[in-house]
Every structure is written in structure tokens, then in C-alpha cells.
Amino acid sequence: MNFHGVEVAKQFKRMRELAPEAYRAFLEFDGKAFAEGALPLKTKELVALGVAHITQCPWCTARALWTDGGELVRRPETVPVSRLSQLLAPTLREDPADAEVVSHRLLLRAGMMRQVARGIYDLLPLGLRAVRRFERIVREEMDRAGAQEILMPAVIPAELWQESGRWEKYGRELLRLKDRYDRDFCFGPTHEEVVTDLVRREVRSYRDLPKNLYQIQVKFRDEVRPRFGLMRGREFLMKDAYSFHTDGEDAAREYRNMYDTYTRIFTRCGLTFRPVEAGTGMIGGSQSHEFQVLAASGEDAIVACQACDYAANVEKAEVRSAAPSLGPVGALERVSTPGKRTVEEVSGLLGEPAERFIKTLLYRTESGGIVAALVRGDHELSETKLQAALGGEAVALADEAAVERVTGAPVGFAGPVGLETRLVADASLCGVRGAISGANRADEHLVHIDQARDLPGLAFADLRRARGGDPCPRCERGTFAEHRGIEVGQVFRLGTLYSKAMGASFLGADGQERPIEMGCYGIGITRTVAAAIEQHHDDAGIIWPAPLAPYGVHVVPVNVGDAALRETAERLVVELEAVGVDVLLDDRDERPGVKFKDADLIGLPVRLTVGPRALARGAVELKRRTDASATEVPVGEAPARAAQLVAPR
């Protein structure tokens, strides 16, 4: 226990020896007069005790407590609303019909958020406190890592995005708007352009580098299907950081620094997570890792080797190619497959296994061309890998009209033989014989395809989506296990992608002008809070990890009309707050069952229940949210026991 805790413990011991009216005056002072701003305490002994403590205690001084002519005074704005009767926390008994995942359902039921529009939410006091707790951890670790906090505008002029080339590339997720002068703007989904513009105007020399700048800012992405509450909303809070360097070596060091910083952040939050290799997507760059919170409801699939530490998103994970499929050799032959379009349907008709098939998927490229991506029939294509194989060019699945124009056949009958467009094949198709594919004619497929004979000069790359059971490409002795995850953070090596496009350069020590090397690093603030609930809950409600909990301790007097129960609860609140624990007091005139259900739903780490039977024995009930039952502890020991349970580990 720190100095403050020791001193307060001593003083509260003395307070309990005061006359009951003096102690009640103290409780009344703490509970009501703080909100009013001042209260003269007439009890001379109590005033002396308070003055002695407050004038010497840095903690109390920091909370704006002071003495003035024998009065204890506190600024009203420094007092958190910790009484449930005053809090805007409207709990719900039934699950909302539109809530698809646990975090969405529980955040609504626990009165922590409400929907304003599709993918846009109000955060109510309890929800906002959880968000602020996480923000504090993020700020502490980012500051510790040497980053500097700034704040950039949410609304960005189109000119900056046009410079980088993303104004045309980003698509309909970018919310575009015009001001009264008919100038184009966007609501920022990310801030690479803005921060690059800032740095190019302020950085001149290698002496000005490196820099790491971060912000916590509202973002907006106009998702076509916003869902899952805070997990995939249109408006969200994000911490985004951007680093600037003289060379790639320094950028690599900062990439590792941010990787380690993110590891500390999510560890402090009490989350089970996994950093995994990932694609760079619309952000771009040469290297990226995602930080995935493991949860059954996760949208992302990741694979991890069971024998080494290699892990990656299934779209990015390297795949070690198996031996080619070798079927019966024969002349190329067309077979009738009326109405059979999928691998499963044709496999059933012909009696051939799916691994014997070549799946042909047509994509439109960023430059407007069409590319055919080939994978084995029992495999899935990774669009991330296809994009990498095309030199980073963005791709989108071709529509039915484009497929018919290129192949001469409806969707479901495309094949690589005779197809007059660019072909890229997964490495598992190298050397295949006896393969089957669409014939580029309606209701027909080709059999006996020999890659060397029928598809000479075919370009190969790793295009396949990894899956559980695949051999690890790194250690070559383990196999992949597949997990579900929620991406809560991602780090990128950007290189000079944005600095070259936007002319962000510096003068080196040799007097030569060079583009600035960059990195960027994001954390979904509101998404992480939702992910914590996905990972920590039960049938009764949320089970907050202590570092993210809106309050540390929930004090529940079962009957606020009973003066002894009420005063004991108030005393517990005072003593817990005195040692720095945030407390939620359920002072509502409700039945005990209602209070207990709400306590489990809200999910604070520790509950102290003040009931008549335990109090008659000089005790209260202490229950951790993770425990099935409560234990009795002496009233005098309860604050210290509870504080210990929610203290940072």
C-alpha cells in the first residue's frame, strides 16, 4: 500500500472512533456536499483530522481538495457520478432484436450505448468510462514509447487525397462532402495524407527526424453493411500513429518499437491476443502485422503453427505447396455438364475428387484489365495474395457481364485453356495432369488437362488461402491450427509510398534531398472495448477485465431504506475512493434481485453486498464477477481486499 493508503487507513481508524454524528457528517460531506461545492464541518475533531490529511496529501490536492477557513471544499466538476440512481444507465431485460453478437447485445442491455443510425452510436456514461480507461492505457504506452500526441482534423480537403491517389481508389467507403463554396472534402477514415502534409511543411533536415505523431480521433467509413455494434460501425474512435525516418533501418526499429508497445497495451488490458502477419490492404506498404483478440465471434480467420511461433491471417499466411495432383492422362476432351456450375456439382456428376479441378476466378484490376486467378478445386483463393502477385494492384471480382464477355460463357463455366486474358495460377497447379475445368462454353467442362501441354508458360504464385492442418512453411515440422480473431490493431511499414506521392522529403547529412521513410500504426479504440466483451462474458452479462472496467468495485446495499446498511455502504465508498478505487454505488430503491441482475449485467470486477444478516456479524459479502459465489469479509477489511483485487498487475 502506498503512503496515501497508509495515512488514510490510519485516519479512518480514528474516524470510526468518533461520535456517530461526526462520522455521519463526514459521509454526508463526501456524498452530497462535494456536488454542492462546500460544506462547513462543525465537528472540531473531524475538521482538524481532515485539514491535517488534505494539506499534506498530494492525492487529495490533485483531486482539488483544500481547506478554507475551517471548511473542506471540493470543486464540483472533479466529482465523478458514482451513484447508480443518478447515472444514465438504462438496463434492458430482453436482448435487442437487431443485436447479432455478444458485445452488441450486452452493451445495449447494460445501458452503455444506444443506436442513433445504422453503424452510429451514442456512448452513455458507463460505456464512455470503459473507452476512456482504454484510451488512458494507450496514451501511457504511446508516450512511454516516445510518441507525441497531436490532433488532426476529422474533415479533410480532397486535394490531399488526390495527391496520394487515394481519392479515386478508395471507393464508396469514403464519405465525401462539399462545403458552401462547392469544395470537395472527406470525413477521414485514416490520416496518412494529413500527417504527411503536416510533416512536409515542418521537416527540413535529417536533424528534424525521427518523429512519431499520434492522435485519438473519430473516424468514419461508410461500410456497405455496418453490423455487430462497435465491432464494425461506420463511425468509430481510433488511435492512429505515424512515424517519419531518414532511412529504412530506422523505420524498421520504430516498427519493432510499436509492435512491442502494442503488445504491452493489449497485455495490460487483460486480453488474450495474437500478433499475426497480415496484408497491407488499402493503406499500402511492404510489411504489416495485425493484433488479433481471440474470440469465437471474430470475423477474421488466423492460423498459427503448433510447433513454432509463426502466425498469420489466413489471407496472408505462406503455404507450402503440396505435390501436384496427377490424374489419368489423355487427350483434351469436352464433357457435357448441363446446369452444373460449382466444383461440388461437377465433382458429383463426374465422380472425380475436388482436388482434381482447376477453379478459374476472374477479377477486374485497378487499371481496368481482367485477370484470371487459378486455384485447385478444394482450395480457396486469397485476394490479398492475388493483389501482391499483381504488384500491389487492387482487384475486385468481375461481374457476370464481364465474365461472359471474356469467356463467352455464363458464370460457372470459365476455364484457363484458350482463355485470352492474363492468367496467374497457384503454385499447387504446377505440373498437374488429368485436371478438370470449365470449357468456356455453357454446360461444358474440359477433362484430361495437362498443365505442361495445355497451359505452357503459366505464371505461378502463392495464391491459396491457408487453413488448419496445412504444414508450416517456416519450421517444416508443425501444422497450422485455425482460430477466429477480432483485429484490434495493425502496424505497417509504409516505406516512401506517401512521401514520394506528396513530396515529403528532407536534406540528408550529405546535402542530398531524400523522401522520408514512414510507418503507420492503428488501434481501434471502440472496437477493442467491444472485443474485450466478446472475450470476457457469460450468460449473465459482461465480465470486465479490471483495467477496462468503468468502475472497479460495485457497492450494493440491499435496502437503502435501512440506515445501517446505507451508512455502511457509504463508508465503503469513501474508503475505497480514498485509496484510488473508482466505485459505483447502487443507491436505487430496488429489490435485491434487480440490483444483483444489473450488477452481473454491468460486470464490474468486484461486488460488495451490504446485507442485514452479514452486517449483524460485522461483515459484508465480497464477490468477484468471475466467481460463482460470494465470501464474507469483515467490514473494516473489505475496502483493502477489494482494492487489492482490482489493483494493476
N, C-alpha and C positions, 0 to 999 in steps of 0.2 A: 504493500500500500504506500502511496506517495505521501509527501509531507502534508498536503491538504487533507488527505483521507485520515491520517493520524490525528491531526488537530481537530477536525470535525467530529471524529469519533469521541475524542475526549470531551468536547463541548456538549455533544448530545447526551453523553452520560450524565453530565452535570445538569443539563436541561430537564432530564427526566426526574431529577430530584427537586425541581421547582414545584411551587404550588400548582395545582391543576389549572387554575385560571390563567397563570402566567404561560403555561405550555399551550393552552388553547389560544391565547393571544398570539403566540408565535405562529401556530398553524394558520390562524385566521389571516395573519400578516402575509404568510407565504402564499396562501391560496387565493386571497381576494385583493389584498391591498397592493400587491405587485402590479396587478392590472390597473389599479387606480393611480398608481404613481408614488404614493407615500402613505405612511401610517405612523402616527406617534405611538410609541410603546410606553405606556405609563409605568410598567413594572421596572423598577430601577435596576434590579439584578439582571433582568433579561437584556435591557438596553446596554448595560456595561459588558455583558457577555458578547452581544452582537458587535458592539464597537470594537472590542479587543480583537475579535476574529477578522472582521471586514477590513479594518485598517491595515492588517498585516498579511492578508491573503491575496496573492496575485490572481488566483482563480476567481474570487469574488469581484475583485477590481475589474477583471476582464469582462465580467458579466454586468458591469455598470452599477455595482452596489457601492454605496458610500454613506457617510453619516453627515448630518447637517443639524446642528443644534439639538442633539439628543434624539433625532428621528432617523429611522432607517428608510432609505429612498432607493427606488429602482425605476429605471426608465421603462415605461410600458412596452415599447417596441422590442425589448430584449426578451420578453417572456413568451416561450412557446405555448400554444394552446395545447394542453396536455389532458384536458378533461373531455371525455367522450360525449358528455351532454352538450358541449359547445362546438364539437368538431363536425364539419360537413363530411360525414362518412355513412351514407345511406346504404346499409347492407340489404341484400336480397336473399329471400329464402329459396327461390327457384332458379335453375340455370337459364340464362337468356337463350332464346331460340336460335339466334344467329352466331353464337359463340362456338367456334369449331375446335379450338384447342384449349388445354387446361388453363394456361396463363390468361387467355382472353376471358374465359368463363370466371375465373377466380378474381381477377382484377375488377370486373364488373360487380360480381356478387359481394366482394369485400368493400365496396364503396370507394375504390381507389381511382376509378376513371369512368367517364361516360362518353358515348359517341356523339360527335357533332355532325359529321358527314362520313361517307364511305372512306375509311382509312385515316380519319382525322378525329382526335380525341381531346377532351378536357382531362387534365390530370387534377384530381382532387387532393386534399391535404395529405392523406396517408400515402397515396401514390407518388406525389411530388417529393415527400420526405425520403422515400426509398431512392428516387432518382438523384436527389441531392447528396445522399450518402455515397452513392457510387461516384458521382462527379467529384466529391472530395478525395476519394481514393485515387481517381485518375489524375487529378491535379497534383496531389502529393508526389505521385510516382513520376509524372512527367517533369515536374520541377526538379525532383531529385536527379533525373537523367540529364538535366542541363537544358531542357527546352524552355522557351519563353512564350507566355500566353499573350495572344492578341485577340482582336475581334474584327472579322471582316463582314462586309455587307451581305445580307441574305439575297438581295436583288442585284443582279449583275448585268452590266451593259453587254449587248450582243457582240460588240466589237471585239471583246477579249476572247469570247468563244470562237468567233470567226477567225481570229489569228491562229488559234491552235488547230482549227479544222474540225472541232467537235460540234459546232453549231449545226452543220449539215449531217454529221454522222450520228448524233445522239438519239434521234428518233422522237417518238411521241411521249416518252417518259419525261422529257424536258418540258417543264411548264413555261411557256413563252407568253409574254405580255408586252403591251405598248403603254408608254406614258402619254400625257396630254399633248405632247409635241410629236406623237407618232413615231417615237424612237423605240427600237426593239430592246427588250430586256428578258432575262430568265430568272426564275427563282432557283437559286443554286442547289443542285443535288450533290455537288462536290466543288472544291475551290482551288484546283490546281492553277487555273488561269489567273484568278485574282491575286493569289500569293506570288505567282511568278512575276506578274506586273509590278507588285509592290517591291520585290527584291531587285528587279532590273532597274528600277528608278533609284534605289538606295545603295546598292552594292556596286563598287567601282573596282576594288582591288582584291587581290588574294588575302590581304590583311583583314578584310571585312568578313572572311569566311573561316570556319563553317558557321552556319546558323540553323537552328531548329525552332520553327514557329508553330504554335498550335492554338486552336480555338475550340470552344464548345458552342455549337451553333445549331439553330433549327435548319433542317434540310427539307426539300420536297422533291419527290419523284412520283410522277403521275402513273403509278402502276395500273396496268390494264385490269388486274384482279386483286385489289387490296384485300387482304384476309389475315386471319389469325391475330387480330388486335394489334398490339405493339410490335409483334414479330414481323409483320410485313404491312405497315401502314404507308400512307402517302407522305404524311408529314412526320418527322422524327427528329430526335436530338442525336447529334453525332459529335464525337471528338475527332477532329482531323488535324494531323500534323504534317509539316512539310520541311524537309531538310535540304540544305544547299552546301555544295562542297567544291573544292578545287579539282579533285580527281576521283576516279572510281575507287581507289583504295580507301580514301577517307569516307566515301559514301557507303562502302561495304562495312566499315567499322560502325557507322551510325545505324545501319540496318540491323546489325547484331545488337547494338545498344537498345534499339526499340523493341526488338524481339525479346530480349531479356526483361525490358520494362513491362511489356505486355504480360509476360509470364508472371511477374511479381503482382501485377494488378489483379489478374484473374485468380491467382493463388490467394491473395488477401481477401477476395470476395467469398472464399469457401466453395468455389465451383470446381467440378471435375471437367477438365477440358483437355484438348489435344491440339498442338500446333501441327499443321499439315501443309505439304507443298500444294500450291494452287496455281491456276491460270491467272492472267492479269486482266482479262475482260476489257471493258470499256475504258478503264484507267490507263492501260498500256504498261510498258516497261519490260524488263528482262527477267525478273525474279519476284516471286511472291509466296508468302505463307499466310494461310488462314488460321485463326484461332477458333476452334470448334468446341462449343459446350456439348457434351454428350447427353443426348436425350432421345427417347423413343419417338417423340413427335417431330424430330428435326427434319427439315426439308432436304438437307444435304446428306449424301452418302459418302463416307470416307472409308478407306482401307488402311489397315495397319499390320505390319509384319509381326508375326507372333514370336519371331526369333531375334529380331533386331529392332532398332528404334525408327525405322523408315515408316512414314505415314504420309498419305496424300489424299486429296479429294479424288474420287473415282474418275472425274473428268480429266485429271492431270496425271494420275499415277502411272509410272512406267510399267509396261507389260513385257514380260519375256516371251517372245514368240515360241509357240509350240511347233512341232514338226508339221509339214503341210499335209492336208487331207488328200489321200490317194484313192480314188475310186476306179471303177472299170474304165479301161482305155478303149476308145472307139471313135468313129467319125462323128463330127458335129451333127446333131440331129434335132429337128424341131418336134415337139410333142404338144398335143392338144391339152389345154388345161382350162376348160370353159368356166369362167366365173371365179377361178381360184387365183387370188391376188397375193395372199400373205405366205410367208415361208411355212407356217404351220399348215395352211390349207393345201399347198402343193406337196409338202412332205407327206401328208396323209394320203393324197391321191396317188403319188408315185411310189410310196413305201420306202423313201430314202431319208436318212437322218438329216437334221437341220445343219449339221456341221459340213455337209456336202454342198451347201448352197452358197452362192455369192449374192449378197444383198447390195443393191445399187440405189444410192440415195442422191438425189440431185439438189444442189444448193446454188443459190444466186450469190455472187460475190459482191463485195463493196464497189468494185469497178464496173459492175453490170454484167459480167460474164456468168456462164453456168459451168460448174464443176461437178463431176460425178464421183462420189466417195464410195469405195467398195469395202465391205467387211464381210466376214464369214456369217453364215445364216444364223448361227447360235450366239453371235456376239452383238453388242450394241456399239454404235458409233459415238465417239466423244467429239462434240463440236469444238471444244477447246483445243483438242489436238489437231483437228482439221484446220482450224484457224492458224495454229502455229505452223503446220505443214505448208500453208499458203503464204508464209512470211508475215503473219500477223493480220492479214486482210480479213475483215469481218465477213461473216457468212449468215445467210438466212435460208431456211428450207424453201425450195422453189414451189410455187403454187401449181395447181393442176394444169392450168393453161400452159405454163412454161414447160412442164414435164411432157405434155402431149406434143408441143411444138418441137422439142428437142429429140424425143424418142419416136414419135409417130404412133404412140400407143397410150392408152389410159394409164393412170397411176396403178401400180401393182405388176406391170409387165416390163419394166425397164431392165436392161442388162448391158454389160460392158462391151460385148462383141459387136463390132460395127458401129458403135456409138461415136458420132463425130463431135465430141466435146472433150475437154480436158479430164483425164482420169487420174485419181490418186487412190491407191489401194493399201489396206492394212498389211503389215508385214506377214501376217499369218497366211496370206493368199499366195505368197511367193512359192512357185513350184507346184501349185495344186494341179491335180489331174482328175478327170471324171466329175467335174463340178457341174452344177445346175444353176441357171439364172433365167431371168426374163429374156424374151426373144425380141423385144421392141416391136411386138405385134400384139394386138388384143387377143386374149385367150390362148397364148402360146408361150412355151418356155423352151430353152435350149438345154440339151444334156450332152455329156461327154466333153465338157470344156477342158482344154489343156492350156494352162496359162502360158507356157513357153511357146506353144504352137499358135494359139488363137489371140493371145494378148501380149505379143512381144513388145519390149520397151516400156512396159508398165512401170510407173513410178511408185515406190513403196515408202511407207512411213508408219510409225506407231499411231494408229487411229482409233484403237479399240478402247472402250470404257472398261476399266478394271472391275473386278468383282471378287467376292470372297472365295478362297480356295486357289486363286492364282499364285504361282510361285513368285517369291520376292525377287526383284531384279537386282537388289543390292547385295544381300548376303548369300543368295542362291541356296539357302538351306531351309528357310522358313516359308510359310504360306500366308496369304492375306486373310485377316478376319475383317468382316464388314460391319460398320457401325453407322448409326444415324447421328447427325450433329446439327447444331444451330450455329451458324457463323456469327460471331460477335465482334471480331476484329480481323484486320488484314494489314499486312505490311508489304510495301512494293519498293523495288529498285527501279526507278524511272529512267536512269541514265540522263541523256540530253534530249529526250523526246519533246518536252515542253520548252526547255530553254532555247533550243535551236529554232523551234517554230515561232517563238515570241521574242527572240533576240536578247535573251538574258545572258550576259557574258561578264567576264572580269578580266583585268590585266594581271597576268602572272608575274612572278618574280623576274622573269626574263624579258618583261615588257610586251609579251605576246598576248593577244586577246583570245580567250577561250570560252566556250559555252560552259555554263555551270552544270555540274552533276547534281541530280536531285533524287530524293526519296520521298515517299508519302506513306502515311500510317493512320489508319482509321479505326475507331471503336464506336459501335452502335450503343449509345448510352441507354436509350429506352429499350432497345432490343435486348441488351444484357440483363436488364431488370426482369423482362418477361422470360428470358431463358433461365434465369435463376429459379423462377416459379415452376417452369417446366421440369426442372431437375429436382426441385425440393417442394413436394406437396404430398398430401394424402387425401383420402375421401372426404375428410372434414374441412380441408382448406389449405392455405399456404403454410409452408414451414420455412420462414425466412432464415437464411444464414445470418448470423449476428451482425456481420459488417454491413449488410444491406438493409437490415430491418428498419422500418420507420421509427420505431422506438425499441429500446432494449428490453423493457420489463412492462408487463401489463398487470396493474394492481386492480383486483376485483373485490370490493366489499359486497357480500351477497345481499345486504339490505342497507341501503343508505339512510333509511329512517331510524336505524339503531345507532345512537350517538357513539357507543363504544366502538362499533365496527367502523363507523365513518372516521372517527378520530384516529384510530389505529392505521387505517388506510392512508389518511393524510400524513401521518407521521412517517410511514414508509416512503411516501412520495418525497417528502422533504429530505429524508436521509439519503435516498438514492440519488436525487438530483444534486445533493451536496457533494457527492463523490463522483459526479460527472456522468451519471447514467440518465439517459432520456427515458421518461416514464409516461405511460398512458394510463390514466385513472378512469375506470368505468364508474362514474358517479351517477349513472342513469337510474331512475326509479323503475327498474325492470325485474322480471322474475330471474332467479339464478340460472335457470336453463337457457334463457335467451342470452344472458351475458356469456355463459360458457360456450355456446354455439358461435357467437360472434367472435369470442377470443380465439377459438380454433380456426375460424374462417380468416381472420386478420393475420394470425400466425406469428405473433411476436415470440422471440426465443424463450422467454421465461414468464410464467404467470404466478403471481402471489395472490392467493384467495384468502380473504379475511371473513371467516365464518364464526358463528357463536360458539359452537362446540370446541373447535380448536382454540379459539381465543380464551375460553374458560380455562384451558390448560396452559395459557400463556404462549400459544403458538399460532402460526399461520401455515397454510398449505403452499408448498413450492412445487411447481410442475414445469418441467422443460417441455417445449412443444413437441419434441421428438419422443418423449416418454409416454407410456400408456397410463401411468398413474402418478399421483402426487405424493409427496412426503411432507410430514410436519416438521417445522423448524421453529425454534424459539423466536419470538417477535424481535428481540434485540439482535439476533444473528442473521435474520432474513435479508436485510439490505446488503451485508457483506457477501453472503452466499450468492445472492442474485447477481451482484456486481461482478463477482468472480466468474460466473458462467457466461457473461456477455462481454468480458474483457477481451481485447485483441490478443490473438495467439501469436 
